[in-house]
Amino acid sequence: MNRKEARTYLLALLMLTDNEFRYTRQTLVRATGMSDRAVRQEIHRLRKEDRVHIVSDTDRAGYYVGTSEQWNAFARRENKRAQNTFQTQDYTNVLQTRIEE
């Protein structure tokens, strides 16, 4: 299966999901023959370029196509996680600078 076919198959699999039935990334890797990294990249592309509401959360493993409400909740969680990551890194850099002085 070439990359385009794999991407189409990945999208088709994800379109069959919902909050109750999800595919783990490991399952998507096996089903498409793509590497784990390639699956993550394709999910990112589908979210960004094709505007597919592919959702995941920390409560249960797996990806699914969510409703607009589920997508918005996912986007809020991801934005908060990113903000926390950058705030932690900034704090670490400040501490490192003070230690070196």
N, C-alpha and C positions, 0 to 999 in steps of 0.2 A: 504494500500500500504506500503510495507516494504521500508527500506532506499535505497536498491539497485534499486528497481523499481522506487522510487521517483527520484533518481538521473538520471536514464535512461529517465524518463519522462521529467525532467527538461532540460536535454540535447536536447531531441527531440523538445521541445517547443522553445528553444533558436536557434536551427538550422533553424527554420522557420522565423527568424527575419532578418531585415536589418536596415539600417539607417533610413528608413521611418517608419517602423513598429517595435515597441519595446514592451517588457513586463516590467512593473514596478515590483519591488520586492514584493509589496503587491499582485499583480496578481499571481506571481509565488508561493507565500505562499499559496494562496487559491487553486491554481490548483494542487499543489503537496501534500498539507496537511502537509508540513514541517514547522517548526518554521522559523521566520525571520532570526535568527542566523544560523540555519542549511542551509538555502538557500544561505546566504552569504558565509558560509564555503564551500558549494558545488561549488559555482561559483569560489571561490579561487582554489579549487582542480582541477576543469576543466581547468582553466587557466594554472595552474602550472604543473600538472601531464599529462593531455591530450593535452596540448598546443592548446586549443580551444581559438580563438581570441574573447573572450567575452568583449565587449567594453561598457562603459557608459561615459557620459559627463555631465557637469554642465549646458549646454544649454537646454537640454530636459531630462525629467525623463525616466528611463528605460534602459534595457540591450538589446544588440543585438550582433550578430556575425558579426564582421567587416572584411573588407579586410586587407591585410597586411599593406597598407598605413594607414588605420584608426587605426589599432592595434599599429603601431609605434607612431602615434600621441598621442594615449591614454597613452602609456608607457612613453613617454616624459613628458606629463602632470603629471602623477602620480609620476615620479621621482622628478620633480620640486617641487611638493606639499610636498613630503616627506622631501626634503632638506630644504624647508622653515619651516616646522614643527620643525625639529631638530635644525635649527639655532635659531628659536624663543625660544625653550626650553633652549638652551645653554645660550642665552642672559638673560633669566629669572633667571637661576641659578646663573649667575655672579652677577646680581643685588641683589638677595637674600643673597648671601655671603657677599657682601659689606654692606648691611643693618645690618647684624648680627655682623659685626666687629665693 
